[in-house]
Amino acid sequence: MAQIKIKDETGIGKMVNELNLLINAEMLTAEELICRRIHFEVEKYNAHKGEYFNGLIQPTDSEKILNGYKMKEKKAIDPELQVKKALEAFNSNGFFIITNNRQLENLEEHILVDDNLEISFIKLVQLVGG
């Protein structure tokens, strides 16, 4: 079992979130990594149903704030809906995944899991203006 560190960064390299995830596998695909990460975040939130959700994908019925999302109601988040949104966002370049300085290009790419694995999710922000 390996404990991997996941960092969320902006497109300009500012770290906005960090989490540690235990993985009991030697290899993962990008899709499996995304699914495990989303399930971890949602389970953590659903256990307490706080006012704020700090995760990769904005939940339904929430408002984007500086470092996360403010929930309009303290209710459970659907993990499968979050996974679906995350996979769609990855496929449409809503975020990138960098593992040990290598960008993952598709959901089927494999990742070797060990305690030295560093993963960054780079969230792209939409530009405002015309």
N, CA, C and O of each residue as an XYZ file, in Angstrom:
520
protein
N       0.855     -1.178      0.000
C       0.000      0.000      0.000
C       0.894      1.232      0.000
O       1.867      1.310      0.750
N       0.555      2.177     -0.840
C       1.341      3.412     -0.943
C       0.472      4.611     -0.584
O      -0.725      4.643     -0.870
N       1.093      5.577      0.039
C       0.417      6.839      0.303
C       0.953      7.844     -0.701
O       2.144      8.155     -0.716
N       0.055      8.346     -1.540
C       0.482      9.300     -2.559
C      -0.039     10.684     -2.210
O      -1.106     10.848     -1.619
N       0.751     11.666     -2.593
C       0.394     13.064     -2.345
C      -0.177     13.645     -3.634
O       0.430     13.545     -4.701
N      -1.344     14.247     -3.514
C      -1.993     14.888     -4.655
C      -2.092     16.376     -4.367
O      -2.566     16.789     -3.308
N      -1.641     17.169     -5.317
C      -1.714     18.629     -5.194
C      -2.627     19.166     -6.279
O      -2.588     18.712     -7.423
N      -3.446     20.133     -5.911
C      -4.225     20.875     -6.893
C      -3.524     22.203     -7.100
O      -3.193     22.906     -6.145
N      -3.302     22.533     -8.364
C      -2.617     23.771     -8.691
C      -3.395     24.528     -9.748
O      -4.175     23.949    -10.505
N      -3.172     25.818     -9.788
C      -3.739     26.633    -10.860
C      -2.806     26.537    -12.068
O      -1.707     25.990    -11.973
N      -3.249     27.065    -13.180
C      -2.428     27.058    -14.387
C      -1.129     27.829    -14.248
O      -0.210     27.639    -15.045
N      -1.038     28.702    -13.239
C       0.196     29.476    -13.028
C       1.041     28.904    -11.894
O       1.989     29.541    -11.436
N       0.688     27.685    -11.437
C       1.504     26.988    -10.456
C       1.189     27.253     -9.000
O       1.927     26.785     -8.132
N       0.131     27.979     -8.693
C      -0.232     28.239     -7.306
C      -0.955     27.013     -6.740
O      -1.954     26.564     -7.301
N      -0.447     26.475     -5.627
C      -1.091     25.327     -5.006
C      -2.307     25.793     -4.214
O      -2.218     26.725     -3.415
N      -3.451     25.132     -4.443
C      -4.681     25.532     -3.763
C      -5.240     24.436     -2.855
O      -6.131     24.698     -2.048
N      -4.725     23.213     -2.979
C      -5.221     22.121     -2.146
C      -4.205     20.989     -2.191
O      -3.468     20.834     -3.164
N      -4.180     20.204     -1.120
C      -3.304     19.039     -1.078
C      -4.004     17.958     -0.284
O      -4.635     18.237      0.736
N      -3.895     16.718     -0.753
C      -4.466     15.602     -0.021
C      -3.586     14.381     -0.183
O      -2.832     14.263     -1.149
N      -3.692     13.472      0.779
C      -2.960     12.220      0.737
C      -3.958     11.093      0.551
O      -4.988     11.041      1.223
N      -3.645     10.200     -0.361
C      -4.555      9.123     -0.711
C      -3.809      7.793     -0.594
O      -2.714      7.642     -1.137
N      -4.401      6.837      0.112
C      -3.820      5.506      0.212
C      -4.274      4.668     -0.969
O      -5.469      4.572     -1.247
N      -3.325      4.066     -1.660
C      -3.619      3.259     -2.840
C      -3.066      1.854     -2.612
O      -1.884      1.680     -2.314
N      -3.926      0.869     -2.754
C      -3.522     -0.523     -2.598
C      -3.456     -1.182     -3.974
O      -4.199     -2.120     -4.264
N      -2.565     -0.681     -4.805
C      -2.369     -1.214     -6.153
C      -0.989     -0.786     -6.634
O      -0.469      0.247     -6.213
N      -0.403     -1.580     -7.513
C       0.900     -1.227     -8.068
C       0.775     -0.330     -9.292
O       1.677      0.452     -9.594
N      -0.343     -0.446     -9.991
C      -0.593      0.356    -11.193
C      -2.026      0.864    -11.148
O      -2.929      0.200    -10.638
N      -2.207      2.052    -11.691
C      -3.533      2.666    -11.842
C      -3.608      3.286    -13.219
O      -2.589      3.683    -13.785
N      -4.803      3.371    -13.757
C      -4.990      4.194    -14.944
C      -5.359      5.599    -14.468
O      -5.716      5.798    -13.307
N      -5.271      6.544    -15.357
C      -5.681      7.909    -15.024
C      -7.143      7.919    -14.579
O      -7.508      8.621    -13.636
N      -7.973      7.136    -15.264
C      -9.400      7.067    -14.903
C      -9.580      6.540    -13.485
O     -10.375      7.087    -12.720
N      -8.851      5.483    -13.122
C      -8.955      4.932    -11.767
C      -8.491      5.944    -10.724
O      -9.088      6.055     -9.653
N      -7.431      6.677    -11.034
C      -6.940      7.704    -10.119
C      -8.006      8.764     -9.882
O      -8.271      9.136     -8.739
N      -8.613      9.246    -10.949
C      -9.657     10.261    -10.825
C     -10.818      9.719     -9.997
O     -11.300     10.397     -9.090
N     -11.264      8.517    -10.296
C     -12.395      7.915     -9.567
C     -12.081      7.778     -8.081
O     -12.905      8.133     -7.237
N     -10.899      7.269     -7.758
C     -10.532      7.102     -6.345
C     -10.436      8.436     -5.628
O     -10.868      8.570     -4.483
N      -9.874      9.413     -6.303
C      -9.754     10.742     -5.695
C     -11.135     11.335     -5.419
O     -11.390     11.840     -4.325
N     -12.024     11.273     -6.409
C     -13.367     11.837     -6.246
C     -14.120     11.122     -5.126
O     -14.754     11.772     -4.295
N     -14.057      9.800     -5.097
C     -14.743      9.051     -4.036
C     -14.196      9.422     -2.658
O     -14.963      9.549     -1.704
N     -12.886      9.596     -2.547
C     -12.276     10.003     -1.281
C     -12.824     11.365     -0.832
O     -13.230     11.522      0.320
N     -12.832     12.340     -1.734
C     -13.306     13.686     -1.393
C     -14.780     13.680     -1.002
O     -15.172     14.317     -0.024
N     -15.587     12.964     -1.764
C     -17.031     12.947     -1.507
C     -17.335     12.226     -0.194
O     -18.165     12.691      0.587
N     -16.672     11.095      0.057
C     -16.887     10.381      1.325
C     -16.508     11.255      2.513
O     -17.211     11.284      3.523
N     -15.405     11.958      2.387
C     -14.957     12.859      3.461
C     -16.004     13.951      3.709
O     -16.346     14.234      4.857
N     -16.507     14.560      2.637
C     -17.521     15.603      2.791
C     -18.821     15.025      3.354
O     -19.388     15.573      4.300
N     -19.290     13.921      2.775
C     -20.577     13.352      3.174
C     -20.597     12.891      4.634
O     -21.663     12.827      5.246
N     -19.439     12.573      5.190
C     -19.366     12.160      6.593
C     -19.743     13.307      7.527
O     -20.224     13.064      8.634
N     -19.533     14.552      7.099
C     -19.790     15.712      7.963
C     -20.790     16.706      7.374
O     -21.399     17.481      8.112
N     -20.962     16.688      6.067
C     -21.874     17.598      5.348
C     -21.730     19.038      5.848
O     -22.680     19.639      6.350
N     -20.540     19.560      5.698
C     -20.270     20.921      6.132
C     -20.789     21.957      5.147
O     -21.487     21.637      4.185
N     -20.434     23.184      5.410
C     -20.871     24.298      4.576
C     -20.028     24.418      3.307
O     -20.470     24.989      2.311
N     -18.800     23.868      3.354
C     -17.869     24.022      2.243
C     -17.386     22.655      1.750
O     -17.197     21.725      2.534
N     -17.193     22.559      0.443
C     -16.619     21.368     -0.185
C     -15.345     21.804     -0.873
O     -15.357     22.715     -1.702
N     -14.248     21.155     -0.530
C     -12.962     21.481     -1.132
C     -12.539     20.285     -1.965
O     -11.873     19.376     -1.471
N     -12.928     20.290     -3.227
C     -12.628     19.156     -4.084
C     -12.323     19.595     -5.498
O     -12.299     20.785     -5.813
N     -12.093     18.615     -6.335
C     -11.699     18.872     -7.722
C     -12.833     19.462     -8.551
O     -12.619     20.398     -9.321
N     -14.031     18.922     -8.400
C     -15.164     19.276     -9.260
C     -16.256     19.957     -8.454
O     -16.586     19.522     -7.350
N     -16.811     21.014     -9.001
C     -17.876     21.752     -8.329
C     -19.147     20.918     -8.268
O     -19.655     20.480     -9.301
N     -19.667     20.694     -7.053
C     -20.920     19.941     -6.928
C     -22.122     20.761     -7.396
O     -22.075     21.991     -7.430
N     -23.185     20.067     -7.753
C     -24.452     20.722     -8.070
C     -24.913     21.475     -6.826
O     -24.640     21.044     -5.706
N     -25.594     22.573     -7.006
C     -26.114     23.397     -5.905
C     -25.004     23.931     -5.003
O     -25.104     23.885     -3.777
N     -23.954     24.433     -5.630
C     -22.881     25.062     -4.869
C     -22.416     26.309     -5.604
O     -22.705     26.509     -6.783
N     -21.696     27.129     -4.879
C     -21.184     28.387     -5.430
C     -19.663     28.362     -5.311
O     -19.128     28.009     -4.260
N     -18.970     28.733     -6.377
C     -17.504     28.754     -6.352
C     -17.037     29.904     -5.468
O     -17.494     31.040     -5.597
N     -16.115     29.578     -4.570
C     -15.483     30.587     -3.722
C     -13.974     30.483     -3.928
O     -13.510     29.695     -4.752
N     -13.225     31.262     -3.196
C     -11.784     31.356     -3.419
C     -11.076     30.002     -3.443
O     -10.361     29.716     -4.404
N     -11.245     29.170     -2.438
C     -10.530     27.898     -2.370
C     -11.482     26.709     -2.229
O     -11.262     25.834     -1.392
N     -12.514     26.677     -3.027
C     -13.445     25.559     -2.958
C     -14.831     25.967     -3.407
O     -14.998     26.802     -4.296
N     -15.833     25.353     -2.767
C     -17.226     25.577     -3.143
C     -18.075     25.676     -1.889
O     -17.938     24.873     -0.967
N     -18.949     26.665     -1.862
C     -19.880     26.823     -0.748
C     -21.170     26.115     -1.136
O     -21.759     26.394     -2.180
N     -21.593     25.207     -0.290
C     -22.808     24.445     -0.546
C     -24.030     25.279     -0.193
O     -24.069     25.920      0.857
N     -25.026     25.271     -1.069
C     -26.262     26.005     -0.791
C     -27.070     25.306      0.294
O     -27.757     25.958      1.081
N     -26.989     23.976      0.336
C     -27.632     23.176      1.380
C     -26.633     22.148      1.876
O     -25.796     21.671      1.110
N     -26.716     21.807      3.146
C     -25.849     20.771      3.702
C     -26.485     19.419      3.414
O     -27.210     18.860      4.238
N     -26.193     18.908      2.216
C     -26.744     17.607      1.830
C     -25.646     16.771      1.200
O     -24.597     17.283      0.809
N     -25.906     15.481      1.109
C     -24.915     14.561      0.560
C     -24.656     14.859     -0.913
O     -25.553     15.254     -1.658
N     -23.412     14.659     -1.306
C     -23.003     14.810     -2.707
C     -23.008     13.422     -3.337
O     -22.572     12.452     -2.717
N     -23.495     13.333     -4.554
C     -23.542     12.066     -5.290
C     -22.162     11.783     -5.882
O     -21.720     12.505     -6.776
N     -21.475     10.744     -5.399
C     -20.115     10.486     -5.896
C     -20.087     10.106     -7.378
O     -19.154     10.484     -8.087
N     -21.081      9.375     -7.853
C     -21.075      8.950     -9.257
C     -21.266     10.137    -10.203
O     -20.682     10.170    -11.286
N     -22.076     11.102     -9.796
C     -22.245     12.314    -10.605
C     -20.943     13.112    -10.629
O     -20.568     13.658    -11.666
N     -20.251     13.182     -9.482
C     -18.969     13.885     -9.414
C     -17.928     13.201    -10.296
O     -17.156     13.872    -10.981
N     -17.903     11.866    -10.282
C     -16.960     11.128    -11.121
C     -17.253     11.408    -12.589
O     -16.337     11.666    -13.369
N     -18.528     11.356    -12.965
C     -18.912     11.614    -14.361
C     -18.450     13.002    -14.801
O     -17.892     13.163    -15.886
N     -18.686     14.002    -13.951
C     -18.266     15.374    -14.267
C     -16.737     15.472    -14.383
O     -16.215     16.163    -15.259
N     -16.034     14.776    -13.493
C     -14.564     14.831    -13.494
C     -13.997     14.205    -14.757
O     -13.078     14.758    -15.361
N     -14.528     13.066    -15.163
C     -14.037     12.402    -16.374
C     -14.321     13.253    -17.610
O     -13.492     13.337    -18.516
N     -15.491     13.882    -17.642
C     -15.817     14.786    -18.753
C     -14.869     15.983    -18.755
O     -14.414     16.413    -19.815
N     -14.570     16.522    -17.574
C     -13.667     17.676    -17.482
C     -12.261     17.302    -17.954
O     -11.619     18.083    -18.656
N     -11.782     16.125    -17.581
C     -10.463     15.685    -18.038
C     -10.442     15.564    -19.565
O      -9.511     16.032    -20.220
N     -11.464     14.941    -20.114
C     -11.527     14.739    -21.569
C     -11.682     16.041    -22.347
O     -11.326     16.102    -23.524
N     -12.209     17.078    -21.706
C     -12.381     18.363    -22.394
C     -11.334     19.388    -21.943
O     -11.518     20.593    -22.117
N     -10.238     18.896    -21.363
C      -9.122     19.747    -20.918
C      -9.503     20.754    -19.850
O      -8.939     21.847    -19.797
N     -10.449     20.401    -19.003
C     -10.796     21.249    -17.861
C      -9.721     21.216    -16.793
O      -9.587     22.151    -16.003
N      -8.956     20.133    -16.771
C      -7.786     20.022    -15.902
C      -6.833     19.012    -16.528
O      -7.223     18.180    -17.347
N      -5.584     19.110    -16.120
C      -4.549     18.192    -16.559
C      -4.020     17.441    -15.345
O      -4.133     17.916    -14.215
N      -3.450     16.283    -15.579
C      -2.803     15.529    -14.505
C      -1.336     15.353    -14.875
O      -0.998     14.895    -15.967
N      -0.474     15.731    -13.930
C       0.964     15.570    -14.091
C       1.424     14.567    -13.035
O       1.168     14.754    -11.845
N       2.108     13.496    -13.471
C       2.655     12.519    -12.538
C       4.157     12.469    -12.750
O       4.640     12.163    -13.840
N       4.888     12.778    -11.680
C       6.358     12.785    -11.762
C       6.850     13.493    -13.025
O       7.672     12.957    -13.769
N       6.341     14.698    -13.255
C       6.727     15.572    -14.365
C       6.320     15.063    -15.749
O       6.906     15.470    -16.752
N       5.323     14.180    -15.811
C       4.817     13.666    -17.085
C       3.318     13.902    -17.143
O       2.589     13.504    -16.234
N       2.855     14.548    -18.204
C       1.423     14.812    -18.355
C       0.725     13.560    -18.879
O       1.174     12.934    -19.839
N      -0.371     13.214    -18.233
C      -1.189     12.101    -18.704
C      -2.067     12.603    -19.838
O      -2.745     13.622    -19.702
N      -2.055     11.899    -20.938
C      -2.759     12.346    -22.141
C      -4.164     11.778    -22.274
O      -5.027     12.399    -22.894
N      -4.406     10.588    -21.690
C      -5.737      9.988    -21.815
C      -6.054      9.168    -20.577
O      -5.177      8.897    -19.758
N      -7.309      8.777    -20.447
C      -7.780      8.077    -19.257
C      -7.211      6.669    -19.114
O      -7.210      6.117    -18.014
N      -6.726      6.081    -20.207
C      -6.208      4.713    -20.158
C      -4.725      4.649    -19.796
O      -4.188      3.558    -19.600
N      -4.059      5.791    -19.706
C      -2.628      5.788    -19.378
C      -2.390      5.229    -17.991
O      -3.146      5.503    -17.059
N      -1.327      4.441    -17.860
C      -1.013      3.793    -16.595
C      -0.019      4.612    -15.771
O       0.841      5.315    -16.300
N      -0.177      4.487    -14.460
C       0.664      5.175    -13.489
C       1.243      4.118    -12.559
O       0.502      3.313    -11.994
N       2.552      4.117    -12.397
C       3.197      3.234    -11.433
C       3.056      3.866    -10.053
O       3.457      5.012     -9.850
N       2.489      3.127     -9.109
C       2.200      3.653     -7.776
C       3.308      3.250     -6.806
O       3.616      2.070     -6.644
N       3.896      4.255     -6.168
C       4.827      4.017     -5.063
C       4.817      5.254     -4.161
O       4.184      6.260     -4.478
N       5.519      5.163     -3.047
C       5.495      6.266     -2.079
C       6.151      7.538     -2.596
O       5.971      8.598     -1.997
N       6.897      7.469     -3.677
C       7.548      8.654     -4.245
C       6.709      9.329     -5.325
O       7.119     10.342     -5.891
N       5.546      8.774     -5.608
C       4.700      9.317     -6.660
C       4.172     10.690     -6.270
O       3.603     10.869     -5.192
N       4.366     11.648     -7.153
C       3.827     12.993     -6.963
C       2.844     13.259     -8.088
O       3.151     13.064     -9.265
N       1.674     13.700     -7.710
C       0.617     13.947     -8.689
C       0.109     15.367     -8.520
O      -0.168     15.812     -7.407
N      -0.009     16.068     -9.627
C      -0.607     17.409     -9.616
C      -1.789     17.426    -10.566
O      -1.698     16.985    -11.711
N      -2.889     17.940    -10.070
C      -4.052     18.218    -10.902
C      -3.996     19.717    -11.186
O      -4.092     20.534    -10.271
N      -3.842     20.064    -12.441
C      -3.729     21.469    -12.833
C      -5.080     21.912    -13.364
O      -5.513     21.494    -14.438
N      -5.744     22.774    -12.583
C      -7.053     23.287    -12.981
C      -6.863     24.534    -13.824
O      -6.128     25.451    -13.456
N      -7.535     24.547    -14.951
C      -7.464     25.722    -15.806
C      -8.616     26.650    -15.472
O      -9.744     26.207    -15.253
N      -8.325     27.939    -15.434
C      -9.368     28.920    -15.158
C      -9.772     29.592    -16.451
O      -8.941     29.888    -17.309
N     -11.069     29.828    -16.573
C     -11.561     30.481    -17.771
C     -11.186     31.957    -17.735
O     -11.258     32.616    -16.698
N     -10.787     32.449    -18.894
C     -10.459     33.858    -19.005
C     -11.728     34.673    -19.146
O     -12.684     34.248    -19.796
N     -11.732     35.837    -18.538
C     -12.884     36.720    -18.595
C     -12.553     37.860    -19.548
O     -11.438     38.383    -19.530
N     -13.497     38.239    -20.365
C     -13.277     39.356    -21.263
C     -13.701     39.016    -22.666
O     -14.245     37.940    -22.913
N     -13.464     39.902    -23.567
C     -13.920     39.664    -24.923
C     -12.840     39.910    -25.847
O     -13.016     39.765    -27.057
